[in-house]
């Protein structure tokens, strides 16, 4: 069944609060199978085969709001913030005035093989990755919740959201440069699946009764060949074709490639038995995208008449609420349809610096500084960790961090039992905190878990 584009766009703006990234708490783990994703100079002390999906499954979130701020329980069913049972003050109280940021990343391992050969430790892996980020103006939340009731005006300037998905084939090698120094490199080929974004430099909405006026400047784009793009003549100039987002459909892709690119990770590890100093840079590279949906917001003001009726009741309340969100956004987002275009976009670069002190054979202490550059939502984090091995086959890591989004704590466990290696952990055991650094459970906790055959 085909879906309209607007509910998908609404989910990108307000529902992209769950994703994943490689676990920071596991950075100093000796047995973590996928430590090479954090630093390609790292590798486990065994050969391994990772099964599809179960080899590594993870999820995480960094942002100013979470899924629990969007979805609620009412009358035994799940509803959105649009439901009449959700008070405007309760919903809007979850957002700060100005721009609310979020950043997510998912990393699903389809196949992984690690082995020693020719003095090198080599890894070949295939993954599906997704990363999303955005800036959501407070007035966008207010517009969607209060726009149907009473007259008013809303400033949505600065609205910016992006989501990207691609397949990744990685080849990693690490080797001893000398007795104390290990060097690692990872080369990646990328097949782009989806890239979509909206960027509104300026957008104001005002209405009186059923009469609405919108003034905006910005762009919308998507690289996905499963789109059936609808267009309508402009009411102001019939020779100009406008995007009809309400009736643009999202269907099955015709192919798997809507872009291609390359990337690389580099890392070093200096180990003098008592101290380990390490550094890495991940995702040095870019992706070339073929966008088949592209439009710019028409200059000046656009006026239209609309009456929105809440349909928040019934067995499919949540579907009705998303349709209502789609209708409001579909009317407000007015773009001139343009020809297809191509773009070159960089991957989200991540830099890590680490130090570890080996206090005892089964006890060590570490510190990790992380900076991730994202054009929309960059962040930094400093995290301290304690590694303890109660028995030879089991490793435990605990961490405490402070960063852009406040305080967080993590826990990671790895067990190597015969030919099986299993692991699980989280970076956000206590959630995130506000500016006063008081921990809370507002942020969705992240996690990683997996099972591999090892020998």
Secondary structure, 3 states (H helix, E strand, C coil): CCEEHHHHHHHHHHCCCCECCCCCHHHHCCCCCCHHHCCCCCCCCCCEEECCCCCCEEEECEECCCHHHCEEEECCEEEECCCCCCCHHHHHCCCCCCEEEEEEEEEEEEEEEEEEECCEEEEEEEEEEEEEEEEEEHHHHHHHHHCCCCCEEEECCCCEEEEEEEEEEEEEEEEECCCCEEEEEEEEEEEEEEEEEEEEEEEEEEEECCEEEEEEEEEEEEECCCEECCEEECCCCCCCEEECCCCCEECCCCCCCCEEEEEEEEEEEEECCCEEEEEEEEEEEEEEEEECEEEEECCCEEEEECCCCCCCCCCCHHHHHHHHHHHHHHHHCCEEECCCEEEEEECCCEEEEEEEEEEECCEEEEEEEEEECCCCCCEEEEEEEEEEEEECCEEEEEEEEEECCEEEEEEEEEEEECCEEEEEEECCCCCCECCCCCECCCCCCCEEEEEEEEC
